[in-house]
Amino acid sequence: MAKGKNILEQDEERNIKALTAANHQLSNAQAHLVDMRSSLEQVDDLLCEGDDLLSELLDNTDDLLTWCGTEPSEGPDTNHVGLDVLLAGIEVELTASIGTLQPLDFVEVDSCTSEEEYMRQLDAYIERNQIQVDYQGLRGVMSQQQLAEAQREFRDSFFSKPAQCDSIDYMIAGTCGAIAGLVDVLFVGTPTTGPLTKVADNVAEGAVEKFASMLGWQGPRDDANSTSSAIGFLERKFKVNYDQATTNGEINGTGGKVKNLSTKNHHLKSLSHSPDIVGLFFSVLNQFTNTSSFVSEGQIITIETEEFELVGHNFVAKIFAGVANWFGHIMSDVSGSSGIDRKQADYGRGSGVPMPFYNLTQLMNFGAFEVKTGNVKKGKEVINKQTLAIVFSKVFEQGYDLRHGAAMAIPVLISELLTRLSWAVKQHVLHDKPWEECIPKGSIPELRRMLLVSHGTLCTIDAADAALRSGGLIVEFFLRTNLVAWIRFGHLALKELQIVLFDAQDNDAIDKAIEEDCKRLILGA
């Protein structure tokens, strides 16, 4: 392609190239279907011919047996050499009459194919098949208006469309995000003060008791707390070898190998305690190899543990037992330990398990942030500079765990559902669309932009509240930050940037168009 061409001309030539290749693939597919039908007809003719030959051969065999004085019912001699040769000759004649169909060549596209990769495959297909792309010829038979219309139709069909939101859309999205933001500020807050976190704590305790009951727990004895009793039952049933909780000590510690390990953060630093694919992998690995894996101060540390024997007579059974142990032990830790005196009014929440992938923050051993030490010197609390990994550890130690993550997800869910519902109502009421056309799919450009604005408003309110109440201290800031909301907003923002900056192709639309063309080919052949 010559240098100096503007973007419109480049897009036009890319579209012509794609249409030419598509037309070539369509012609090849049609010719292939014709060849297949012709081959099938040949097979049918040969089968009929074979039937006739076999009938004639059987008649001749009966005549020969009769001439030799043998009754046809006694059957022919299967060792007869002449008969075998005749049959082999017929077989060779039949199979040699049908040609071999060559496989179709095509441009392979899937959900992971980028526009650049698609164009590279397109160029390779054109070069392989020696296709002459006539750019001027196509322009000669189409006017500039027709070419522009074809280009627009191609881009609208196979590339993600930019959003065309009006002022009402943005107002609705901002309002939905503001409502969710107020819920976040008033009802989530910090792990120790948020009303929704207390609700999540109760739900988690109920889930632990129900899970224990399913496995045979008979309830608390005497006046013991039911949650503590259920946790104790699960701790005894799902024992693991990677539950070290202190830096020093040989039995319940790491022998000094993992620094700053305590009962408040060992669920964070132990990789096997993570409720995600990372935790599952390291849990099974640790149980098989009699080891315990930790992540601390930017390093992954593995220590030897006592012998641990998994239940099961073969490898698959032991894998299943390891997965069951991991899940059961996670359930025993999700609401803290059984040693908490839950009869006290202010017994605390206990050390739960981290949110999925949160333990990977311990690899962020960089930065210098002000963190309170809890020590007082000359009437003032001592503040030290700590890395980001230690900051996230301090945040977890103050209750920023999976239960608080469930509470943080509620404002995010409110923002998501309110925005989608509002978009559907607007389409039905203001644009007179039937309800079946108002399904709020995430692929709709306007809805996608509204979700971005809604979650962006939620995150703005969340960040402002955290900044105002934290007093400039990083731990207090993260304690009030809704990590779930920021992850959702980041996902939407990256998707929107990809569409705006890189003009991402819509692989679903491409797949649908190819499927419809294949159906039309098959039905029309």
C-alpha positions in Angstrom: 0.0 0.0 0.0 1.5 3.4 -1.0 2.6 5.8 1.7 0.8 9.1 2.3 -2.7 7.6 2.0 -5.2 9.0 4.5 -7.1 6.9 7.0 -10.2 6.9 4.8 -8.4 5.5 1.8 -6.6 2.9 3.9 -9.9 1.8 5.4 -11.5 1.7 2.0 -8.7 -0.6 0.6 -8.9 -2.8 3.6 -12.6 -3.2 3.1 -12.2 -4.0 -0.6 -9.5 -6.5 0.2 -11.7 -8.2 2.8 -14.7 -8.3 0.4 -12.5 -9.7 -2.4 -11.2 -12.5 -0.1 -14.7 -13.2 1.2 -16.0 -13.5 -2.4 -13.2 -15.9 -3.2 -14.0 -18.0 -0.2 -17.6 -18.0 -1.1 -16.9 -19.1 -4.7 -14.5 -21.9 -3.4 -17.2 -23.1 -1.0 -19.8 -23.2 -3.7 -17.4 -25.1 -6.0 -16.6 -27.5 -3.1 -20.2 -28.2 -2.5 -20.7 -29.0 -6.2 -17.7 -31.3 -6.1 -19.1 -33.0 -3.0 -22.5 -33.5 -4.7 -20.8 -34.9 -7.8 -18.6 -37.3 -5.7 -21.7 -38.5 -3.8 -23.5 -39.2 -7.1 -20.4 -41.1 -8.3 -20.5 -43.1 -5.1 -24.1 -43.9 -5.6 -23.5 -45.0 -9.2 -20.6 -47.2 -8.2 -22.7 -48.8 -5.4 -25.5 -49.6 -8.0 -22.8 -51.0 -10.4 -21.4 -53.1 -7.6 -24.8 -54.5 -6.8 -25.3 -55.5 -10.4 -21.8 -57.1 -10.6 -22.4 -59.0 -7.3 -25.7 -60.3 -8.5 -24.1 -61.4 -11.8 -21.3 -63.1 -10.0 -23.6 -65.0 -7.7 -25.6 -66.2 -10.7 -22.4 -67.4 -12.4 -21.3 -69.1 -9.2 -24.6 -71.0 -9.0 -24.3 -72.1 -12.6 -20.7 -73.3 -12.0 -21.6 -75.3 -8.9 -24.5 -76.9 -10.7 -22.2 -77.8 -13.6 -19.8 -79.4 -11.1 -22.5 -81.5 -9.6 -22.7 -79.4 -6.3 -25.9 -78.0 -4.9 -25.8 -74.2 -4.6 -27.1 -74.4 -1.1 -23.9 -76.0 0.1 -22.1 -72.7 -0.7 -19.1 -71.9 -2.8 -15.5 -72.7 -1.8 -14.1 -69.6 -0.1 -10.6 -70.7 -0.7 -11.1 -70.5 -4.5 -8.2 -68.4 -5.7 -10.0 -67.1 -8.8 -12.9 -65.8 -6.8 -10.7 -63.9 -4.5 -8.8 -62.3 -7.4 -12.1 -61.3 -9.0 -13.4 -59.7 -5.9 -10.2 -57.8 -5.3 -10.3 -56.5 -8.8 -13.8 -55.3 -8.4 -12.8 -53.5 -5.1 -9.8 -51.7 -6.8 -11.9 -50.7 -9.7 -14.6 -49.2 -7.5 -12.3 -47.2 -5.1 -10.1 -46.0 -7.9 -13.0 -44.3 -9.7 -13.6 -41.6 -7.0 -11.4 -38.6 -6.7 -10.1 -37.0 -3.4 -11.6 -33.7 -2.3 -9.1 -31.1 -1.2 -9.6 -29.3 2.1 -11.0 -25.8 2.0 -8.7 -22.8 2.6 -10.1 -20.0 4.7 -9.2 -17.1 7.0 -9.5 -18.3 10.6 -11.0 -15.8 13.0 -12.0 -16.3 16.7 -12.8 -14.2 19.7 -9.1 -13.5 20.4 -8.2 -12.3 16.9 -7.2 -8.7 16.7 -7.8 -6.5 13.7 -4.0 -6.6 12.9 -3.9 -10.4 13.1 -7.1 -10.5 10.9 -5.5 -8.3 8.3 -2.2 -10.4 8.4 -4.3 -13.6 7.8 -6.2 -11.9 5.0 -3.0 -10.9 3.3 -1.6 -14.4 3.7 -4.8 -15.9 2.2 -4.7 -13.6 -0.8 -1.0 -14.4 -1.4 -1.6 -18.2 -1.0 -4.4 -18.2 -3.5 -2.8 -15.7 -5.9 -5.8 -13.4 -5.8 -5.7 -10.2 -7.8 -7.4 -7.4 -5.8 -8.7 -4.8 -8.2 -9.1 -1.7 -6.1 -9.7 0.7 -9.1 -12.0 -1.8 -10.8 -14.4 -1.8 -7.8 -14.3 1.9 -7.7 -15.1 2.1 -11.4 -18.3 0.2 -11.0 -19.4 2.0 -7.8 -19.9 5.7 -7.2 -18.2 7.5 -4.3 -21.5 7.5 -2.4 -21.9 3.7 -2.9 -18.4 3.1 -1.8 -18.9 5.2 1.3 -22.1 3.4 2.0 -20.5 0.0 1.6 -17.6 1.0 3.9 -20.0 2.3 6.5 -22.1 -0.8 6.3 -19.0 -3.0 6.7 -17.8 -1.1 9.7 -21.2 -1.0 11.3 -21.6 -4.8 10.8 -18.2 -6.0 11.9 -16.7 -3.4 14.2 -17.9 -2.2 17.6 -19.9 0.9 17.2 -19.2 4.1 19.2 -21.9 5.1 21.6 -24.5 7.7 20.6 -25.8 8.8 24.0 -27.9 11.8 24.5 -28.1 14.1 27.6 -30.9 12.0 29.1 -28.7 8.9 29.0 -25.8 10.6 30.8 -28.2 12.1 33.4 -29.7 8.6 34.1 -26.3 7.0 34.3 -25.0 9.7 36.7 -28.1 9.4 38.9 -27.8 5.7 39.1 -24.1 6.0 40.1 -24.9 8.6 42.6 -27.5 6.4 44.3 -25.0 3.6 44.4 -22.3 5.9 45.8 -24.5 7.1 48.6 -25.3 3.4 49.5 -21.5 2.8 49.5 -20.7 5.8 51.8 -23.6 5.3 54.2 -23.9 1.5 54.4 -20.5 0.0 53.5 -17.9 2.3 55.0 -15.1 0.4 56.8 -15.1 -3.3 57.7 -15.7 -2.5 61.4 -18.4 0.2 61.0 -20.4 -0.7 57.9 -23.9 -2.0 58.4 -23.8 -4.0 55.2 -20.6 -5.7 56.4 -22.3 -6.8 59.6 -25.1 -8.3 57.4 -22.4 -10.1 55.3 -20.8 -11.4 58.6 -24.2 -12.9 59.7 -24.7 -14.4 56.2 -21.2 -15.9 56.3 -21.8 -17.4 59.8 -25.1 -18.9 58.6 -23.4 -20.4 55.6 -20.7 -22.0 57.7 -23.2 -23.5 60.1 -25.3 -24.9 57.2 -22.2 -26.3 55.5 -21.2 -28.0 58.7 -24.7 -29.4 59.2 -24.5 -31.0 55.7 -21.4 -32.8 56.7 -22.7 -34.2 60.0 -22.4 -31.4 62.6 -25.1 -32.0 65.3 -25.1 -28.5 66.7 -23.4 -26.9 69.7 -23.0 -28.7 73.0 -24.4 -27.2 76.1 -24.3 -23.4 75.9 -21.4 -23.2 73.4 -21.7 -20.7 70.5 -23.2 -22.4 67.4 -20.8 -20.6 64.9 -17.7 -21.4 67.0 -18.9 -25.0 67.3 -19.5 -25.4 63.6 -16.0 -23.8 62.8 -14.4 -26.2 65.3 -16.1 -29.2 63.6 -14.8 -28.1 60.2 -11.3 -27.4 61.5 -11.1 -31.0 62.8 -12.6 -32.5 59.7 -10.5 -30.6 57.1 -7.0 -30.5 58.6 -4.2 -29.3 56.4 -0.5 -29.0 56.7 -0.2 -25.4 55.6 -1.9 -23.6 58.5 1.2 -22.0 60.1 0.2 -18.7 61.8 3.4 -17.2 63.3 6.9 -16.3 62.3 8.7 -18.2 65.0 8.1 -21.8 66.3 8.4 -25.1 64.7 4.9 -26.6 65.1 2.6 -23.7 64.3 5.3 -21.3 62.9 7.7 -21.0 60.1 10.9 -21.1 62.0 11.6 -17.4 61.2 11.4 -17.9 57.4 8.3 -15.7 56.9 8.7 -12.3 58.5 5.9 -10.5 60.3 3.5 -13.5 60.1 0.7 -13.5 62.7 -2.7 -14.8 63.3 -4.2 -11.6 61.9 -2.5 -11.9 58.5 -1.5 -15.6 57.9 -4.6 -16.2 55.8 -3.4 -13.4 53.5 0.2 -14.5 53.3 -0.5 -18.2 52.9 -1.2 -18.7 49.2 -3.3 -21.8 49.9 -5.8 -19.8 51.9 -6.8 -17.7 48.8 -10.4 -18.5 47.6 -9.5 -18.6 43.9 -7.6 -20.7 41.4 -4.2 -19.6 42.9 -5.3 -20.9 46.3 -6.6 -24.2 44.9 -3.3 -24.8 43.0 -1.0 -24.1 46.0 -3.3 -26.0 48.4 -3.2 -29.2 46.3 0.5 -28.7 45.7 1.3 -28.2 49.4 -0.8 -31.3 50.4 1.0 -33.5 47.9 4.6 -32.3 48.6 4.3 -31.7 52.4 5.1 -28.0 52.0 3.6 -24.7 52.8 3.8 -21.7 50.5 3.7 -18.0 51.5 4.0 -14.7 49.8 5.7 -12.0 51.8 7.6 -8.8 51.1 7.6 -9.5 47.3 8.8 -13.1 47.6 7.2 -16.5 47.4 8.5 -18.6 50.3 8.1 -22.4 50.6 8.8 -24.3 53.8 8.8 -28.0 54.6 6.0 -29.3 56.9 5.2 -32.5 58.7 4.1 -35.6 56.7 0.6 -35.3 55.4 -1.2 -38.2 53.8 -4.1 -37.5 51.5 -7.1 -39.9 51.5 -7.5 -42.0 48.4 -6.1 -45.2 46.8 -5.1 -43.5 43.4 -4.0 -40.2 42.0 -7.4 -39.0 41.0 -8.9 -39.8 44.4 -6.1 -37.9 46.1 -6.6 -34.9 43.9 -10.3 -34.9 44.8 -9.5 -35.2 48.5 -7.0 -32.3 48.2 -9.7 -30.1 46.5 -12.2 -31.1 49.2 -9.7 -30.3 51.9 -9.0 -26.9 50.4 -12.7 -25.9 50.2 -13.6 -27.3 53.6 -10.7 -25.5 55.2 -11.6 -22.2 53.5 -15.2 -22.6 54.9 -13.7 -23.1 58.4 -11.7 -19.8 58.1 -14.2 -17.5 56.3 -15.8 -16.4 59.6 -12.7 -16.4 61.8 -11.4 -19.1 64.1 -13.3 -21.3 66.6 -11.3 -19.7 69.5 -13.2 -16.4 69.3 -15.4 -15.8 72.3 -18.5 -14.9 70.4 -20.6 -14.5 73.6 -18.9 -11.1 74.2 -20.8 -8.2 72.6 -17.6 -6.8 71.1 -15.9 -10.1 70.2 -14.8 -8.7 66.8 -15.0 -10.2 63.4 -12.0 -12.6 63.5 -9.5 -13.1 60.7 -11.4 -14.2 57.6 -10.0 -15.2 54.2 -8.9 -12.6 51.6 -10.9 -11.6 48.6 -9.9 -13.5 45.4 -6.4 -12.6 44.2 -6.0 -10.0 47.0 -3.0 -12.0 48.4 -1.1 -11.1 45.2 -0.8 -7.6 46.6 2.0 -9.0 48.8 4.2 -9.1 45.6 4.0 -5.2 45.5 7.1 -4.6 47.6 7.7 -1.1 46.5 6.8 2.5 47.5 7.0 4.4 50.8 3.7 5.3 52.5 3.0 6.6 55.9 1.5 3.9 58.2 0.6 4.2 61.9 2.6 1.8 64.1 0.4 1.9 67.2 3.2 3.2 69.4 3.2 6.5 71.1 6.3 8.7 71.5 6.3 12.0 73.2 2.5 12.1 73.1 2.3 11.5 69.4 1.6 8.2 67.5 4.7 7.0 65.6 4.3 6.9 61.8 6.7 4.8 59.7 7.2 4.6 55.9 6.1 1.2 54.6 5.9 -0.5 51.2 2.6 -1.1 49.4 2.7 -4.8 50.3 2.7 -4.0 54.0 0.0 -1.4 53.5 -2.3 -4.0 52.0 -1.4 -6.4 54.8 -2.4 -3.7 57.4 -5.7 -3.1 55.5 -6.5 -6.9 55.6 -5.6 -7.1 59.3 -8.4 -4.6 60.0 -11.1 -6.7 58.4 -10.8 -6.0 54.7 -11.6 -9.7 53.8 -14.0 -11.7 51.7 -17.0 -10.8 53.9 -16.3 -7.1 53.4 -15.9 -7.8 49.7 -19.4 -9.2 49.6 -20.7 -6.0 51.2 -18.7 -3.8 48.8 -20.3 -5.7 45.9 -23.8 -4.5 46.8 -23.4 -0.9 45.7 -21.8 -2.2 42.5 -24.8 -4.5 41.9 -27.2 -1.6 42.5 -25.4 0.6 40.0 -25.4 -2.2 37.4 -29.0 -3.1 37.8 -30.4 0.4 38.0 -28.5 1.5 34.9 -29.6 -1.5 32.9 -33.2 -1.2 34.0 -33.3 2.5 33.4 -32.0 2.0 29.8 -34.6 -0.6 29.1 -37.4 1.6 30.4 -36.2 4.6 28.4 -36.0 2.5 25.2 -39.6 1.4 25.7 -41.1 4.6 26.8 -39.3 7.3 24.9 -38.3 5.4 21.7 -41.5 3.2 21.5 -39.6 0.0 21.2 -41.3 -3.3 22.1 -40.0 -4.9 25.4 -38.3 -7.8 23.5 -36.0 -5.2 21.8 -35.2 -3.6 25.1 -33.1 -6.4 26.6 -30.1 -4.6 28.2 -27.2 -6.5 26.6 -23.7 -5.4 27.5 -22.8 -5.2 23.7 -25.1 -2.2 23.1 -22.8 0.8 22.7 -25.1 3.3 24.5 -25.7 1.0 27.5 -22.0 0.3 27.6 -21.2 4.0 27.9 -24.0 4.5 30.5 -22.5 1.7 32.6 -19.1 3.4 32.4 -20.6 6.7 33.6 -22.6 5.1 36.3 -19.7 3.1 37.8 -17.4 6.1 37.3 -19.8 8.2 39.4 -19.8 5.5 42.1 -16.0 5.4 42.1 -15.7 9.2 42.2 -18.0 9.4 45.3 -16.1 6.5 46.9 -12.7 8.1 46.3 -13.8 11.5 47.6 -15.3 10.0 50.7 -12.1 7.9 51.4 -9.9 10.9 50.8 -11.8 13.2 53.1 -12.1 10.7 56.0 -8.6 9.1 55.8 -6.7 12.1 57.0 -4.0 11.6 54.4 -3.1 8.1 55.7 -2.9 5.4 53.1 -4.2 2.5 55.3 -7.3 4.4 56.3 -7.8 5.5 52.6 -7.8 1.9 51.4 -10.1 0.8 54.2 -12.8 3.1 52.9 -12.1 2.3 49.2 -14.5 0.0 47.4 -12.1 -2.3 45.5 -14.9 -4.2 43.8 -16.3 -1.0 42.3 -12.9 0.1 41.0 -12.3 -3.3 39.4 -15.7 -3.1 37.6 -15.0 0.5 36.5 -11.5 -0.5 35.3 -12.9 -3.3 33.2 -15.5 -1.1 31.5 -12.9 1.7 31.0 -10.4 -0.6 29.3 -13.1 -2.0 27.0 -14.3 1.5 26.0 -10.7 2.7 25.4 -10.1 -0.4 23.2 -13.2 0.5 21.1 -12.5 4.2 20.8 -8.7 4.0 20.2 -8.2 0.8 18.4 -11.6 0.4 16.6 -12.0 -3.2 17.9 -13.7 -5.7 15.6 -16.9 -7.4 16.7 -16.0 -11.1 16.5 -19.5 -12.1 17.5 -21.0 -10.2 14.5 -18.3 -11.8 12.2 -19.2 -15.3 13.5 -22.9 -14.7 13.0 -22.4 -13.4 9.4 -20.2 -16.4 8.5 -22.8 -18.8 10.0 -25.6 -17.2 8.0 -23.6 -17.4 4.8 -22.9 -21.0 5.4 -26.5 -21.8 5.9 -27.4 -19.9 2.7 -24.7 -21.8 0.8 -26.0 -25.2 2.0 -29.6 -24.4 1.4 -28.9 -22.9 -2.1 -26.5 -25.6 -3.3 
